[in-house]
Amino acid sequence: MKKAKKRILGVFRLTLEPDLKKGEIAFIKFGFGSAMMRHVIRVCKDKKLESIYGIVLKSNVKGVRFMKNMGFTIHPLDEETVKVTLDLKETKKMRKNAENLLIST
């Protein structure tokens, strides 16, 4: 039997702030970006974080667009970088509101 070839699809790092409510994420993806990001978000929610953020080069247009499509807000830091932030409390609130709408209809 031939062994399956293994490959790394991406690497992600979460650094918690001292208050344990925020965390900085950093990642390199080699495909399956949205599936990997959903997993990262799930891990951060499981850790009860309130928000996550990362720093992205403005020249990384695909990366900035990807983060925006994943629900992150974009905040310019300087001429070269932006800070992307996802409010995890807000995503929980939005999901509950959506569930309530489904239940009430």
N, C-alpha and C positions, 0 to 999 in steps of 0.2 A: 504494500500500500504506500502510495506517495504522500509525503507530508505536505500539508498546506503551507504556502508561503506566507509568512507573517510580515506585516509592515506597519510602521507608525503612521497614524492618520493625523495626529496633531499632538501638541503639548500645551498644557494649560497650567498656570500658576495663580494661586489665590493668596494674597498677603493681607492678613487681618489688621485693621487699625487697632490701637490700644483699647478703644471703647467697645470693641467687638460688635459694633453695629454696622460698620462699613468695611469694605474690602477692595483692594486693588486687584484687578485681573490682568493677566498678560497671557497671550497665547500665540501660537504659530499653528496654522492649519494647513493641511495638505489635501483638503477635500472634506466633504461632509461638514462644512462650517456651521450651518444652522442646526444640525443635529448635535454637534459638539457644544454649541453655545447654549442650546436648550438644556443639555446635561449640566453645564457649568452653572446656569441659573438655578436649576433644581438643587444642586449641591449647596449653593449659597443660601437658598431659601431654607434648606434643611438645617443649616447652621444658624438660622434665625437672623441673618443679616437684613438690615433695612435698605441698604443700597450698595451697589457695586460701581466701580468706575475704572477707566483705563485711559491711557494717553496714546493718541494716534497721530502720526504725521499727516498734515493736510495733503501732502503729495500722494498719500495712499488713498486715492479716491475710492477704489473698490472697498477698502477696509472701512472708511467713514460711511459709505453708503450701506454696507452690510450692517454696521452697528445701528444706524438709523432705522433700517428695516426690521431689526430685532427689537426695536422699541426704546433704544437709548436716545437721550437728548445730547445734542452736540453743543459744546461751549468752547469758543476760541480761547486759547491760552496766550499765544503769541503769533508771530508771522508764520511759524513752521508747524505748530502743534495745536491739537484740539483735545479737550477732555470729554470723554463720552461717559454718561452716567445713566444708570437704570435704577429707578426707585422701586425696590421690591415690595414695599408696603402698598404702593399704588397699583402694582400689577395684581396683587391679591384682592384689593378693593374692586378693581375692574372685573376680575373673574367672578367675584361674589355677586356684583351687580348683574352681570350677564346671566349667571345661574338663576338669580331671582326673577329676571325677566322671562326666562324659559319656564320657570315654575308657575308664574302668574298668568301665562297665556294658555 
